[in-house]
Amino acid sequence: MSTFREGSDVRILSIHQGFATDHSTVAYRYTAPDKATAWRAFWEGLPAVCAAGQVPVRLPAQQLLSQPKPH
Amino acid sequence: MGAWQLAEAVTLRPEAFGGMAFHRERGITLEVDAEAYRFLCTCLEPRPLPPPDHPAARLVPQLARLGFLAPAEDGRKAEDGRKAEDGRKAEDGRKQVQPVPHVPWLGDGFTLSAPETVHLAITARCNLSCPGCYVPRFAGPELTTAELRGLVDQWAQMHVFQLAVGGGEPLLREGLFDVLAYARERDIVPNLTTNGMLLTPDVLRRLEWAGVARVNLSWNGPGGGGQGRAVAQALRMLLDSTLQVGVNLLVTPALLPGLPHLLARLHALGVRQVTILRPKPPAIPSEAGAVWYAANRLRRADLLRLRAIMDSWQGVLALEVDSALVGLMGQADPAALRRRGIRGCAAGRRMCTVWPAGRVTPCSFLAGPAGSGPSGRGFSAGDVRQVDFAELWARGENWNALRDPTRQPQGGCTGCKVASQCGGARCVARYECGDLIAGDAECPHFGKGATCAS
């Protein structure tokens, strides 16, 4: 005999994978929204980085292959 | 079709929204609604598959794929096989699936009935003196091993899922392996964070014996905080063990320029999981802490650059970010973040910290003494030597500001589409603006030109 209410939802609300990675904080798996957005943010942030006296680091060539042109 | 049953490695727990299920072998946490929770509870005993028109029928394949449900007989064989490799457990014979606990307080959905993870600073002693360390030097008597075992019993009754053990340096603590193994025996998954200086093959064997799931190695700066060679050696030993291994990187502005190369180096060593940590304000106010934080805090431009570096490494390394960096995922779909269980700052709602002498605070960074905190009484809920942990968790008198679901982050966080899943960094907001629910002014998504309260 079913114990479920007629027409009720039976849902998984969330799935989180990962063991507790650090004893000082909760950590979550990082995912970028999309590379274009991320690179645009990078180029937008670059002047401030340079103004702060930091030298941008050249990324490994294989990672630059997928780099979109800045807008 | 044969009978199905909840996998033995699953811990269930009721919550105000329904319930939670944690897979202790796979490290997967599910939040389910009330009907799905009732279905999971019916699977404590072997039962036939629900008919196709049953409301729970569409859930079964997904639960089976995630390892939460298994054919009753096959499940037993798999579990028995696993235990045969584990001499310590095999002596006990087959254990039954944990019964559903009776919880005195169900939480309210925003705050859980018990922590998902208890962060245990098992000792304040350390063999290093890393600048910016948030753990105050502590001279009082630490909890004894017997007291810690008693705490594990209390956590087991509440169905706490995981224990994140750190310090100080936890490997300096006598009785460590006993506590870790006892947690595993009581079906709480123990994890460890260490600086790696004291790792030896014998220590690794004992960590494996104790059932530790994951060890994270702290790499606190360029060259591993000046201990580069020793940290790399510890890392190689860990990667040769059966333990799941990750590296904690505290990313400061000074580390950022070399971060791509450091990630490449870690990848070359065999590391596949890296946790990026954001520098946070000193837990206990001090002049030295304030000076360190001022020099090492990540500002908006730093965070943008960090995000670009992480994006370029995504898919190569499994990157995790601490809850204070969830804002970097601000372009994401909030519903997708919700489905992935991303809930930003969980201090006092889903986690808490137990300090070496037994004080309980919402997290490691909201730990100020009396005179600080919302009521001037500090953030301590009390002492586990004087009050049962369950009562401290349910009471949490000084944590109300963190536990009020109607108090969403203010300031520049207002209007951010992921504010409800991110929440900013509460300890940063408090430090910068004097208010726990102020916005996180360093976040790249914080309204440009906005101040704490605007």
Contacts between the chains, C-beta under 8 A, distances in Angstrom:
chain1	res1	chain2	res2	distance
A	2	B	54	6.4
A	2	B	55	7.9
A	3	B	38	6.4
A	3	B	42	7.1
A	4	B	35	5.8
A	4	B	38	7.3
A	4	B	39	7.5
A	4	B	54	7.2
A	4	B	55	4.8
A	4	B	56	6.8
A	5	B	35	6.9
A	8	B	35	4.8
A	8	B	55	6.1
A	9	B	33	5.7
A	9	B	35	6.1
A	9	B	36	8.0
A	9	B	55	7.7
A	10	B	33	7.0
A	10	B	35	4.4
A	10	B	36	4.7
A	10	B	39	6.1
A	10	B	55	4.6
A	10	B	56	4.8
A	10	B	58	7.7
A	10	B	59	5.5
A	11	B	32	6.8
A	11	B	33	4.8
A	11	B	35	7.7
A	11	B	36	5.8
A	11	B	59	7.8
A	12	B	30	5.6
A	12	B	31	7.4
A	12	B	32	5.3
A	12	B	36	6.3
A	12	B	59	6.9
A	12	B	62	6.7
A	13	B	17	7.0
A	13	B	18	7.3
A	13	B	30	8.0
A	13	B	31	4.3
A	13	B	32	6.1
A	13	B	33	6.1
A	13	B	338	7.8
A	13	B	339	7.7
A	14	B	29	8.0
A	14	B	30	7.2
A	14	B	31	4.5
A	14	B	338	6.2
A	14	B	339	5.4
A	14	B	340	6.6
A	14	B	341	4.1
A	15	B	28	6.5
A	15	B	29	7.5
A	15	B	30	5.8
A	15	B	66	7.2
A	15	B	339	6.9
A	15	B	340	6.8
A	15	B	341	6.4
A	16	B	28	7.2
A	16	B	29	4.6
A	16	B	30	8.0
A	16	B	340	6.3
A	16	B	341	2.8
A	16	B	342	7.5
A	17	B	26	7.3
A	17	B	27	6.0
A	17	B	28	5.0
A	17	B	29	7.6
A	18	B	27	5.6
A	18	B	320	6.9
A	19	B	27	4.3
A	19	B	162	6.5
A	19	B	189	6.4
A	19	B	191	5.2
A	19	B	213	4.6
A	19	B	214	4.1
A	19	B	244	6.6
A	20	B	117	4.5
A	20	B	119	7.7
A	20	B	162	4.4
A	20	B	163	7.3
A	20	B	164	3.9
A	20	B	189	7.6
A	20	B	191	4.6
A	20	B	214	7.4
A	21	B	164	7.7
A	21	B	191	7.2
A	21	B	193	8.0
A	21	B	214	6.6
A	21	B	216	5.3
A	21	B	246	5.5
A	21	B	248	7.4
A	21	B	273	7.6
A	21	B	275	4.8
A	21	B	320	5.9
A	22	B	164	6.6
A	22	B	166	7.4
A	22	B	193	5.4
A	22	B	216	5.7
A	22	B	248	5.5
A	22	B	275	5.8
A	22	B	277	6.9
A	22	B	322	7.0
A	23	B	119	4.8
A	23	B	120	6.9
A	23	B	121	6.8
A	23	B	164	4.1
A	23	B	165	6.1
A	23	B	166	2.9
A	23	B	167	7.9
A	23	B	191	7.9
A	23	B	193	4.7
A	23	B	353	8.0
A	23	B	364	7.3
A	24	B	119	6.9
A	24	B	134	6.7
A	24	B	166	6.8
A	24	B	193	7.7
A	24	B	277	7.5
A	24	B	322	7.8
A	24	B	363	7.6
A	24	B	364	4.3
A	24	B	365	7.3
A	25	B	277	6.6
A	25	B	322	4.0
A	25	B	323	5.6
A	25	B	324	6.9
A	25	B	363	7.1
A	25	B	364	7.2
A	25	B	365	7.9
A	26	B	117	7.2
A	26	B	322	7.0
A	26	B	323	4.6
A	26	B	345	7.8
A	26	B	346	4.7
A	26	B	350	7.2
A	26	B	351	5.8
A	27	B	275	4.9
A	27	B	320	4.1
A	27	B	321	6.5
A	27	B	322	5.3
A	27	B	323	7.3
A	28	B	320	6.2
A	28	B	321	6.2
A	28	B	323	6.9
A	28	B	326	6.3
A	28	B	340	7.5
A	28	B	341	7.7
A	28	B	342	4.8
A	29	B	318	6.8
A	29	B	319	7.4
A	29	B	320	5.6
A	29	B	340	7.2
A	30	B	276	7.3
A	30	B	310	5.8
A	30	B	314	7.1
A	30	B	319	4.4
A	30	B	320	6.1
A	30	B	321	4.7
A	30	B	325	7.8
A	30	B	328	7.2
A	30	B	329	6.8
A	31	B	314	6.8
A	31	B	329	6.7
A	31	B	332	6.9
A	32	B	307	7.5
A	32	B	310	7.0
A	32	B	311	4.1
A	32	B	314	5.4
A	32	B	329	7.8
A	32	B	331	8.0
A	33	B	329	7.1
A	33	B	331	3.5
A	33	B	332	5.0
A	34	B	331	7.6
A	35	B	311	6.0
A	37	B	331	5.1
A	38	B	307	6.0
A	38	B	308	5.6
A	38	B	311	3.7
A	39	B	308	6.5
A	39	B	311	7.4
A	41	B	304	5.1
A	41	B	307	6.1
A	41	B	308	6.5
A	41	B	444	6.7
A	42	B	304	6.3
A	42	B	305	6.6
A	42	B	307	7.4
A	42	B	308	3.3
A	42	B	311	8.0
A	44	B	304	6.7
A	45	B	300	7.4
A	45	B	301	4.8
A	45	B	304	3.0
A	45	B	305	5.7
A	45	B	308	7.5
A	45	B	444	7.7
A	46	B	305	7.8
A	48	B	299	8.0
A	48	B	300	7.0
A	48	B	301	3.4
A	48	B	304	7.8
A	49	B	301	4.8
A	49	B	302	7.5
A	49	B	304	7.8
A	49	B	305	5.5
A	51	B	301	8.0
A	52	B	253	7.5
A	52	B	299	7.8
A	52	B	301	6.3
A	54	B	253	7.1
A	54	B	256	6.9
A	54	B	257	5.8
A	55	B	257	6.2
A	56	B	257	7.7
A	57	B	257	5.0
A	57	B	258	7.0
A	57	B	259	7.7
A	57	B	260	5.6
A	57	B	261	7.3
A	59	B	260	5.4
A	59	B	309	7.8
A	59	B	312	5.8
A	60	B	260	6.9
A	60	B	264	6.5
A	63	B	260	7.9
A	63	B	312	4.5
A	63	B	313	7.6
